[in-house]
């Protein structure tokens, strides 16, 4: 059993959102549960009762009531809350107008704060302006913009009209953006003239011109002069659009529960990205559940998660408004001028909930960052981690260097559902390297090859019953074939997510990486995260990537600054893998590379690298526009040309 690093004190358990919900269940439904496991078991055994309880508990504002919770239970094709009409944006402004809604910090712009009243006014004006441009329910509004208040306002305005939102970060190249936006045929494009990252201005005016030229569906293009460069090609500014709606009141359009809210995209590293469509009601309920019950965040909190607008964590972040929290937006590099920047920002803004990717936390640890020395973090009461498995040493680093009295709230889900399958629980202990629980209402399990649920063994992460935030469809997939092939082909009627997971008897779990990147060693399947945990714990190793090609385990490592990959380090890596894991984990070859290729969201590109090394052509394997560091592929391409392995 993993080491317990934090146990929530009784007073914290007593006042947390999950405990308040359980008291409400007892009073309003006569339901009482002795443990979290019992509560979770009820939430999936009585799926309709659970989600109906959340509708009432959160006071969902609906213009028309639902007829029943589940009209159809089938996966894919589940129908949630038929008959209900509501709007996501209605729920973003339920706090008093004078409370702070948004705290904004940036590399290059002055600090800014918006009250709920100010945010509502700006949203109402932009919504009226978009309506004047002809935007109607079902039209698509696309944004090429960073994590700034204007992007948030444009999203809320779009949602209030019943339009379908979609965004890409401006560090995406035009080809990658067109791969995404062409699928949804937007009516309006909102685009910045440029952005700043690591202290460098990036002029995106030419990129925007290419987007406008490449999107014939556009009826209007709107500029956000983020850098004030002038001469942007995208027509009126967002302020011009807002001025046409000056004095307007916000009137969110009631739409069906499953009316599309936004389209998110898969990474696009293995072909055209899939456009995933999520609905107003499903996202609203899932995110309210995540904030109030799992993350214990809401009114009084200042909630931050470092994200670009091209990652689903931005969408989760902005839903903090519906949960009643103040959201903290940050535009810029997490490592400028150094890796302590975000921690200093958290101290300065009084952030109570700090979220980031596991690779960022590990980078801080490797760089020797001590956040508690960067500023006063007394307000901080949780540290979140996602995007990749956080190893046990990453958990320990938080307790030794950030704060020793906060939960490390590790979670795993995906863009596919814009939510988590497994995640934090404010009433359970935190164990090194483990995610605390199965999320409420998520019938998640590990399946073996025969499709049987296993505990204490590694298997495929599956979801056996529908979730409200599962995609309504993939855009352009009219017959549903791609949707079924993507998630339901391995186990008919059961969602196969593609992660390799082990559940414990207590209900906690460890994610071992993508199952399609699993290493098959002498018939035994091994998750890549197991190897990364051990190898990257060596001070001489900064990063690593493992692939199994033709029965050979190849380990590519990025040596730490001042270190080199010599025979001594190779031997140390092999010895550590053999001693701490097993002889099967010992790499056949250890190769130095300058950096590990990653997606724009920071995930290691394992399967495409394996396919390249097997001799497949680059154009059949990978879109370079989907990578954060395309040059990192050069050593792999060179090796594939010289020594293809099949």
SERO-266466 format. One record per residue (C-alpha): y, x, z; chain. Coordinates in steps of 0.2 Angstrom, whole numbers. Each point is the difference from the previous one (the first is absolute). Example, Ala and Ser with C-alpha at 12.3 -4.5 7.8 and 13.67 -1.06 7.14 Angstrom:
# residues 2
> -22|62|39|A;
> 17|6|-3|A;
This chain:
# residues 646
> 0|0|0|A;
> 17|7|-5|A;
> 12|6|13|A;
> 12|-13|7|A;
> 18|6|-2|A;
> 10|-15|6|A;
> -4|-16|10|A;
> 14|-13|0|A;
> 6|-3|18|A;
> -3|-18|7|A;
> 18|-4|-1|A;
> 1|4|-18|A;
> -15|-10|-4|A;
> 7|-15|10|A;
> 16|-1|-10|A;
> -6|4|-18|A;
> 0|-12|-14|A;
> -19|-1|-1|A;
> -1|-6|18|A;
> 14|-12|-2|A;
> -10|-7|-15|A;
> -16|-2|10|A;
> 9|-9|14|A;
> 7|-12|-13|A;
> -18|-2|-7|A;
> -6|-5|18|A;
> 15|-12|2|A;
> 0|-8|-17|A;
> -18|1|-6|A;
> -10|2|16|A;
> -7|16|-6|A;
> -3|15|11|A;
> -7|17|-4|A;
> -5|14|12|A;
> 2|14|-12|A;
> 8|5|-16|A;
> -18|0|-9|A;
> -2|-18|6|A;
> 17|-5|-7|A;
> -4|9|-17|A;
> -17|-8|-1|A;
> 8|-17|2|A;
> 13|4|-13|A;
> -13|3|-13|A;
> -13|-14|5|A;
> 14|-13|0|A;
> 11|7|-14|A;
> 9|-17|-3|A;
> 3|-2|19|A;
> 7|18|1|A;
> 12|-1|-14|A;
> 6|-18|4|A;
> 4|7|18|A;
> 11|13|-8|A;
> 9|-12|-10|A;
> 4|-10|16|A;
> 3|15|11|A;
> 13|8|-12|A;
> 8|-16|-4|A;
> -1|1|-19|A;
> 14|-9|-8|A;
> -7|-11|-14|A;
> 9|-13|-11|A;
> -17|-8|-2|A;
> -16|0|11|A;
> -17|7|-4|A;
> -14|-11|-4|A;
> -13|11|8|A;
> -1|19|3|A;
> -13|5|-13|A;
> -2|-11|-16|A;
> -13|12|-7|A;
> -9|14|10|A;
> -7|9|-15|A;
> 4|18|-4|A;
> 9|3|-11|A;
> 9|-16|-2|A;
> 3|-5|18|A;
> 14|-14|2|A;
> 10|2|16|A;
> 11|-14|7|A;
> 0|-12|-15|A;
> 15|-12|0|A;
> 11|11|10|A;
> 17|5|-7|A;
> 11|14|8|A;
> 9|16|-4|A;
> -2|17|7|A;
> 18|3|1|A;
> 3|-15|11|A;
> -8|10|14|A;
> 10|16|-2|A;
> 16|-7|8|A;
> -7|-9|16|A;
> 9|11|12|A;
> 17|-2|7|A;
> 13|4|-13|A;
> 8|14|11|A;
> -16|10|3|A;
> -2|16|-10|A;
> -12|-3|-14|A;
> 1|17|-10|A;
> 3|17|6|A;
> 2|12|-16|A;
> 0|19|0|A;
> 0|11|-16|A;
> 1|18|-5|A;
> 17|-3|-9|A;
> 7|-17|5|A;
> 9|-4|16|A;
> -9|-10|13|A;
> 0|-18|-1|A;
> -5|-15|10|A;
> -2|-19|-5|A;
> -1|-14|12|A;
> -11|-15|-5|A;
> 16|-10|-4|A;
> 6|14|-12|A;
> -17|2|-8|A;
> -1|-19|-3|A;
> 17|0|-8|A;
> -3|14|-12|A;
> -17|-7|-4|A;
> 7|-18|-3|A;
> 14|8|-12|A;
> -13|10|-10|A;
> -12|-15|-1|A;
> 14|-10|-7|A;
> 5|13|-12|A;
> -18|2|-6|A;
> -1|-19|-2|A;
> 15|2|-11|A;
> -9|12|-11|A;
> -13|-13|-3|A;
> -13|6|13|A;
> -12|-14|4|A;
> -16|-2|10|A;
> -14|10|-8|A;
> 12|12|-9|A;
> -2|18|4|A;
> 13|12|8|A;
> -4|18|-1|A;
> 8|14|10|A;
> 1|19|-4|A;
> 8|4|17|A;
> -2|10|16|A;
> -1|-7|18|A;
> 18|-5|1|A;
> 8|-16|7|A;
> 4|-6|-18|A;
> -19|0|-4|A;
> -4|-10|15|A;
> 14|-13|-4|A;
> -6|-1|-18|A;
> -18|-3|6|A;
> 5|-14|12|A;
> 11|-8|-13|A;
> -14|0|-13|A;
> -13|-7|13|A;
> 12|-14|5|A;
> 1|-5|-18|A;
> -19|-1|-2|A;
> 1|15|-12|A;
> -13|13|0|A;
> 5|17|6|A;
> -6|17|-5|A;
> 7|18|4|A;
> -3|18|-5|A;
> 8|15|9|A;
> 12|9|-11|A;
> -10|16|1|A;
> -13|-9|-11|A;
> 3|6|-18|A;
> 4|-13|-14|A;
> -17|0|-7|A;
> -8|-4|17|A;
> 13|-14|3|A;
> -3|-7|-17|A;
> -19|0|3|A;
> 4|-11|14|A;
> 14|-11|-4|A;
> -5|-4|-18|A;
> -15|-9|7|A;
> 11|-13|9|A;
> 14|-2|-13|A;
> 15|0|12|A;
> 15|-11|-4|A;
> 12|11|11|A;
> 0|19|3|A;
> 9|6|15|A;
> 2|19|-1|A;
> 9|14|8|A;
> 10|14|-9|A;
> -9|13|10|A;
> -6|6|17|A;
> 0|15|12|A;
> -16|8|6|A;
> -1|17|10|A;
> 19|1|-2|A;
> -1|0|-19|A;
> 8|-14|-11|A;
> -11|-7|-13|A;
> 9|-9|-15|A;
> -11|-15|-6|A;
> 12|-7|-12|A;
> -10|6|-15|A;
> -16|-6|8|A;
> 8|-17|2|A;
> 5|-1|-18|A;
> -18|3|-5|A;
> -5|-14|12|A;
> 12|-12|-8|A;
> -5|5|-17|A;
> -18|-2|4|A;
> 0|-17|9|A;
> 4|-13|-14|A;
> -2|-14|12|A;
> 16|4|10|A;
> 14|-13|0|A;
> 11|11|11|A;
> 1|17|8|A;
> 9|4|16|A;
> 7|17|6|A;
> 0|6|18|A;
> 12|15|-1|A;
> -9|9|14|A;
> 8|17|-5|A;
> 16|-7|-9|A;
> -4|10|-16|A;
> 8|-13|-11|A;
> -6|-4|-18|A;
> -16|-8|6|A;
> -8|-11|-14|A;
> -5|-15|10|A;
> 14|-12|-2|A;
> 9|-7|15|A;
> -2|7|17|A;
> -9|-8|15|A;
> 18|-3|8|A;
> 5|-9|-16|A;
> -15|-11|0|A;
> 4|-4|19|A;
> 18|-3|-4|A;
> -5|-15|-11|A;
> -9|-7|14|A;
> 14|3|13|A;
> 0|-13|14|A;
> -17|-7|-5|A;
> -12|-6|14|A;
> -18|6|0|A;
> -12|-14|-6|A;
> -18|7|-1|A;
> -10|-10|-13|A;
> -15|-8|7|A;
> -16|6|-10|A;
> -18|-3|2|A;
> -9|11|13|A;
> -8|10|-13|A;
> 15|2|-11|A;
> 2|18|-5|A;
> 11|11|11|A;
> -2|17|-8|A;
> -10|11|-11|A;
> -6|16|7|A;
> -9|14|-9|A;
> -16|11|2|A;
> 4|18|-1|A;
> -3|2|-19|A;
> -9|17|2|A;
> -15|-6|-10|A;
> 7|-11|-14|A;
> 13|-13|0|A;
> 5|-7|17|A;
> -6|-17|5|A;
> 14|-12|4|A;
> -5|-10|16|A;
> 8|-16|3|A;
> 2|-6|18|A;
> 7|-17|6|A;
> 14|-6|11|A;
> -10|-8|13|A;
> -15|12|1|A;
> 12|15|2|A;
> 10|-8|13|A;
> -14|-5|11|A;
> -9|17|-2|A;
> 16|10|4|A;
> 5|-11|15|A;
> -18|2|7|A;
> 1|19|-3|A;
> 17|2|9|A;
> -2|-12|15|A;
> -18|2|4|A;
> -6|17|-6|A;
> 16|11|0|A;
> 8|-9|15|A;
> 17|0|-9|A;
> 13|-13|-2|A;
> 17|-5|8|A;
> 8|15|9|A;
> -9|13|-10|A;
> 7|12|-13|A;
> -15|2|-12|A;
> -1|15|-12|A;
> -13|5|-13|A;
> 4|14|-12|A;
> -3|-7|-17|A;
> 6|-1|-18|A;
> 2|-16|-9|A;
> -15|4|-10|A;
> -12|-1|15|A;
> -6|-16|8|A;
> 6|7|17|A;
> 18|-4|-6|A;
> -6|-18|-2|A;
> -7|-1|17|A;
> 15|9|7|A;
> 12|-14|-6|A;
> -11|-13|7|A;
> 6|6|17|A;
> 15|-11|-3|A;
> -11|-16|1|A;
> -8|7|16|A;
> 17|1|7|A;
> 1|19|1|A;
> 14|11|-5|A;
> -6|10|-15|A;
> 5|19|-2|A;
> 2|5|-19|A;
> 0|18|-4|A;
> 4|7|-18|A;
> -4|18|-3|A;
> -13|13|3|A;
> -10|1|16|A;
> 1|19|0|A;
> 19|2|-3|A;
> 7|11|7|A;
> -16|2|9|A;
> -15|-10|7|A;
> 10|-5|15|A;
> 12|-10|-9|A;
> -9|-17|2|A;
> -3|3|19|A;
> 19|4|2|A;
> 4|-16|-10|A;
> -12|-10|12|A;
> 9|7|15|A;
> 17|-3|-6|A;
> -4|-18|-5|A;
> -10|-5|15|A;
> -15|-3|-11|A;
> -14|-8|11|A;
> -14|-1|-13|A;
> -2|16|-11|A;
> -12|-1|-15|A;
> -4|13|-13|A;
> -15|6|-10|A;
> -14|10|7|A;
> 4|15|-11|A;
> 18|0|6|A;
> -6|1|18|A;
> -12|14|-4|A;
> 13|9|-9|A;
> 11|-1|16|A;
> -14|7|10|A;
> -4|14|-12|A;
> 19|5|0|A;
> 1|0|19|A;
> 12|-14|1|A;
> 3|-7|18|A;
> 8|-17|-2|A;
> 4|-2|18|A;
> 11|16|-1|A;
> 9|-7|-15|A;
> 9|-14|9|A;
> -1|-14|14|A;
> -16|-10|-5|A;
> 0|-10|16|A;
> 2|-17|-10|A;
> -16|5|-10|A;
> -15|-11|5|A;
> -12|2|-15|A;
> -4|12|-14|A;
> -8|-7|-16|A;
> -11|9|-12|A;
> -8|-5|-17|A;
> -3|5|-18|A;
> -14|12|5|A;
> -12|3|15|A;
> 9|8|14|A;
> -12|13|8|A;
> -3|2|19|A;
> 12|15|1|A;
> 14|-11|-9|A;
> -2|-13|14|A;
> 1|14|14|A;
> 15|8|-9|A;
> 10|-17|3|A;
> -5|0|19|A;
> 4|18|2|A;
> 16|1|-10|A;
> 8|-17|-2|A;
> -4|-11|15|A;
> -15|-2|12|A;
> 3|-18|4|A;
> 0|-8|-18|A;
> -15|-7|-10|A;
> -4|9|-16|A;
> -1|-16|-11|A;
> -12|6|-14|A;
> -4|-13|-14|A;
> -9|-2|-16|A;
> 2|-13|-13|A;
> 7|1|-17|A;
> 13|-5|-14|A;
> -14|-12|-5|A;
> 3|-11|14|A;
> 17|7|6|A;
> -7|0|18|A;
> -13|8|11|A;
> -19|-3|2|A;
> -1|11|15|A;
> 15|5|11|A;
> 8|1|17|A;
> -3|-11|15|A;
> 13|1|15|A;
> -13|-5|13|A;
> -13|13|-5|A;
> -1|19|4|A;
> 4|13|-13|A;
> -14|12|-4|A;
> 2|16|-10|A;
> -3|-2|-19|A;
> -4|-19|2|A;
> 8|-16|-6|A;
> 0|-12|14|A;
> -6|-16|-6|A;
> -5|-12|-14|A;
> 16|-10|-4|A;
> 0|-19|5|A;
> -6|-12|-13|A;
> -7|15|-11|A;
> -19|-1|-1|A;
> -2|18|-3|A;
> -16|10|1|A;
> -10|15|-7|A;
> -13|-3|-12|A;
> -15|11|-4|A;
> -6|1|-18|A;
> -11|-15|2|A;
> 15|-11|5|A;
> -4|-1|19|A;
> 13|2|13|A;
> -2|16|11|A;
> 7|6|16|A;
> 0|19|5|A;
> -4|4|-18|A;
> 11|4|-15|A;
> 2|-13|-14|A;
> 11|-8|-12|A;
> 15|-9|7|A;
> -2|-19|-4|A;
> 9|-16|4|A;
> -12|-15|1|A;
> 13|-14|1|A;
> 16|-3|-9|A;
> 17|6|7|A;
> 16|-9|-4|A;
> 8|16|-7|A;
> -14|4|-13|A;
> 8|0|-17|A;
> 2|-17|-8|A;
> -4|9|-16|A;
> 3|16|-10|A;
> 14|-2|-12|A;
> -6|-3|-18|A;
> -18|-2|6|A;
> -1|-18|-6|A;
> -19|-3|1|A;
> -1|10|17|A;
> -12|13|-8|A;
> 9|16|6|A;
> 3|-8|17|A;
> -19|-3|2|A;
> -5|17|-7|A;
> 13|9|12|A;
> -6|-8|16|A;
> -15|-12|-1|A;
> -12|9|-12|A;
> -10|10|13|A;
> -3|-14|12|A;
> 3|-17|-8|A;
> 11|-11|10|A;
> 4|14|12|A;
> 16|11|-2|A;
> -5|19|-2|A;
> 16|10|4|A;
> -6|17|-5|A;
> 1|9|17|A;
> -14|8|9|A;
> 0|-5|19|A;
> -9|0|16|A;
> 2|-13|13|A;
> -4|3|18|A;
> -9|-12|12|A;
> 18|-3|8|A;
> 7|-6|-16|A;
> 10|16|-4|A;
> -2|10|-16|A;
> 2|16|-9|A;
> 5|0|-19|A;
> -9|14|-9|A;
> 10|-1|-17|A;
> -3|-8|-16|A;
> -18|-5|-3|A;
> 2|4|-19|A;
> 5|18|6|A;
> -15|1|12|A;
> -10|17|0|A;
> -18|-3|-4|A;
> -9|15|8|A;
> -19|0|-2|A;
> 0|-19|0|A;
> 11|-1|15|A;
> 17|-8|-2|A;
> 15|9|8|A;
> 18|-6|1|A;
> 13|13|-5|A;
> 10|-3|15|A;
> -13|7|11|A;
> 1|17|-9|A;
> 19|-1|0|A;
> 1|-2|19|A;
> -9|16|3|A;
> 7|11|-14|A;
> 18|-5|3|A;
> -2|3|18|A;
> 0|19|-4|A;
> 17|7|2|A;
> -2|10|-16|A;
> -2|-16|-10|A;
> 14|-12|-5|A;
> -9|-12|-11|A;
> -16|-3|-9|A;
> -9|-10|-13|A;
> -19|-2|-2|A;
> -10|-6|-15|A;
> -19|-1|-4|A;
> -3|5|-18|A;
> -17|1|-6|A;
> -8|2|17|A;
> 12|14|5|A;
> 13|-3|14|A;
> 16|8|-5|A;
> 14|2|13|A;
> 18|4|-6|A;
> 11|6|14|A;
> 19|4|2|A;
> 1|15|11|A;
> 14|-1|14|A;
> 15|10|-2|A;
> -4|18|2|A;
> -18|-2|-2|A;
> -11|3|-15|A;
> -17|-6|-5|A;
> -11|15|3|A;
> -19|2|4|A;
> 4|-1|18|A;
> 8|-17|-1|A;
> -13|-6|-12|A;
> -13|5|13|A;
> 10|-9|14|A;
> 1|-16|-10|A;
> -19|0|-4|A;
> -4|4|18|A;
> 11|-13|7|A;
> -7|-13|-12|A;
> -18|4|4|A;
> 3|1|18|A;
> 11|-15|3|A;
> -7|-11|-13|A;
> -17|5|-8|A;
> -7|12|-13|A;
> 2|-14|-13|A;
> 19|2|3|A;
> 1|18|-5|A;
> 9|2|-16|A;
> -8|9|-14|A;
> 16|7|-6|A;
> 17|2|9|A;
> 15|2|-12|A;
> 19|3|4|A;
> 13|-11|-9|A;
> 19|-1|3|A;
> -1|-18|4|A;
> -10|-16|0|A;
> 4|-13|-13|A;
> 5|-16|8|A;
> 6|-17|-5|A;
> 18|-5|2|A;
> -5|-8|16|A;
> -8|16|7|A;
> -18|-3|-3|A;
> -12|14|-6|A;
> -6|-2|-18|A;
> -19|3|3|A;
> -9|-10|-14|A;
> 12|5|-14|A;
> -2|18|4|A;
> -19|-2|1|A;
> 0|-8|-18|A;
> 12|14|-7|A;
> -12|13|7|A;
> -14|-9|-9|A;
> 8|2|-16|A;
> 8|-16|-3|A;
> 17|1|-9|A;
> 16|-2|10|A;
> 6|-16|-10|A;
> -16|-9|4|A;
> 1|4|19|A;
> 17|1|6|A;
> 18|-6|-2|A;
> 11|15|5|A;
> 14|-13|3|A;
> -10|-6|15|A;
> 1|17|8|A;
> 12|7|13|A;
> -3|18|-6|A;
> -8|0|-18|A;
> 1|19|0|A;
> -13|0|14|A;
> -13|-5|-13|A;
> 2|17|-10|A;
> -13|10|9|A;
> -12|-14|-2|A;
> 3|-2|-18|A;
> -1|18|-3|A;
> -17|1|9|A;
> -6|-15|-10|A;
> 4|8|-16|A;
> -9|16|5|A;
> -15|-6|10|A;
> -3|-19|-3|A;
> -14|-6|13|A;
> -10|-15|-4|A;
